[in-house]
């Protein structure tokens, strides 16, 4: 008997400039758990959906006993997070054997649990909304208001006035471990640009008007920018964000059963470990647990084939091995 897990991955796109929803191109990857499921329950495939933009439409196949579930059997849908219903954030389109999610204008960054009722039982889908690839959001909002981006920044309180130069940047609310902050400001003449992350200088110089910084550890992060001319500060700006770990995937597998995990493509080096002990390399990892218990499998993917090569992806499994 053999079980297979696969990653879902978003494309990496390096962006620069100031953005209302984030100035860094990030990549969110989630692993689909492959715990054995009862054929009596309706199933969703994939059962994890990741929305990086408001214009995405994602569909999951809904089956029951291997057959498409009729649309008329798809009942009430709720989207939960911390006990609150966020169903208003999506439009739900039902079709035979398929459920399509379309973000609404009220969609927010977060992690949600979708539950849909059917006569055969409830369907569960994990929904992530990092919204990390929304391009030039400030420019789009300014165009809709019929004003300039500078006027919009002023209205939103994003401009810090120091000296004679206005500078601003905005970070997403959440990054994930291994992603990079990408910021680029307008070059200024005869100044020294200084970037600090949590009070540590990470880049400095007359040409340092851009920042590329890989977030290696979870936690709270403050990014500060200062432009100085001699002893005089002529511009400064700051913003904060939170670096989180991708949620660990919980699943179970019987002992003495071989299984295979497939890492997301797009990296050149993959290393696997079990409870911190090296266990293999390469995109595919095959293993058989011979003892029951709880184990942690980790895959570290490095050297991205596209985008910043120093970013990385860390995926963890919390595995319960049953008798």
Steps between C-alpha positions, in 0.01 A plus 500: 500500500639844411407859591620809315503867609560798273576869553295783351719791395450854378724661241778723627499847351747762613334840536636835592353831598255599771186295535205535733469125557871426500827594345642152483425216267447195711425143439271298703511122479265261677516121513194284450464240772462143387335343798278210399141618459175312519327450167170554681584869547496753214849618410656822371801491265701708564400557860732801535446821297742793497393845375779741415285754314143624514450411132567129552232234450586164654300179465502184707349173376229360725440126475311234691596134464714602202214673314440875453270635768190663342482876550153474654650295784748774591343677796596780735858630489676665791853642521628494858794660682523523880129426530389778264321450168681674210288357218440853370860508375425261211242428233431127470410345165360147508507261205477123470818366655657842552500794742661827384606774740525862382632764746276797569619857557484433876754215488767531770839341562466192717451126540148354494313170526227449239217263589228401255205282596380214276255213559797262517696706755696821523782601263801680647746720310786711639508850346808725521487862383850653515401737213873549444504551124255792473682738264518875546200521732558865593510596134173316435328668796628842399371453145160397634487815716624723218794629704876461490684230694666771710160639594380153591807434715435829678135409556595155636765641732782309332726802452757600758630854455860555596694781342383556144448144372188284537566126526268210577474125467251241618559137597250212494356409838657154486805347334601136523837364608736490202331776301671829415410862557544682169486881511621764258474875557580792273873576480603822674804708413789547741355291780591185689217247517479283811272201555451344842316182596425479872761773564776315309645674194456258210583730207659841469656724236436765234348240267308304765154632412365144464476220753506122459485320833422131558297436813664202667327493839135530610411803711420872494706708256544878472654640182641854510635716218701820539660732246768733632695783341799567719368515857149592387217252461308589184257208486388204706224240513420184692251214509459167678390149416483153651698200375313172548574135438287317249250290696617146559299235317340247733427156358528133586629186334508135616835355595670267249327690212723669244412860410651766274511877543557725197653843555389798297700559181703816451798433726833335434576349842269306729590348835270287717522420868303301756501643852805706403701205365596520128293249305541572130542743212322572172143598414347161583532347845392140562490352848342228712449539872550170683384626839183677611530844654523870417768634265591826326606492136657816359589596144732796440503623139780743403651673195186613320515448125304823438505816706739564789722193540562565868137454598394162632197292588457290814210253523427294812282193556368397840458129433310252714603144421230253597515128568 
